[in-house]
Amino acid sequence: MKEDKLKRYYTIGEVADMFDVSKSLVRYWETEFSHLKPHKNSKGDRRFTPQNIEQLKLIYHLVKEREFTINGARLEIKRLQKLKKEKKNVLNRLKELKGFLEEMKTEL
């Protein structure tokens, strides 16, 4: 997959070329995955951000490479998002604990 890291927006044609899929498949994925929301200009043309590209990489990986169904991919994305949130919460708690322990150390 080729991607220009300097671009802020990609057209649907560029995105379709990146993933070697049709533009209609990209539009279909947009309707099926509610978290995928590319910007649209005044003419209604889609403008995909680098974040959208990352979302599409995951969708492509699940649907095309791992052969998930659309519903299965949706469920897996929700599971991954939940896991990511849980990891973030654990990291925050560990940082708080580290601060507490460092404070205790200085008091001793």
Protein Blocks (a to p, Z undefined) as FASTA:
>chain_A
ZZdfkbmbdcfklmmmmnopafklmmmmmmmmmklccdddfkopacddfklmmmmmmmmm
mmmmnopafklmmmmmmmmmmmmmmmmmmmmmmmmmmmmmmmmmmmZZ
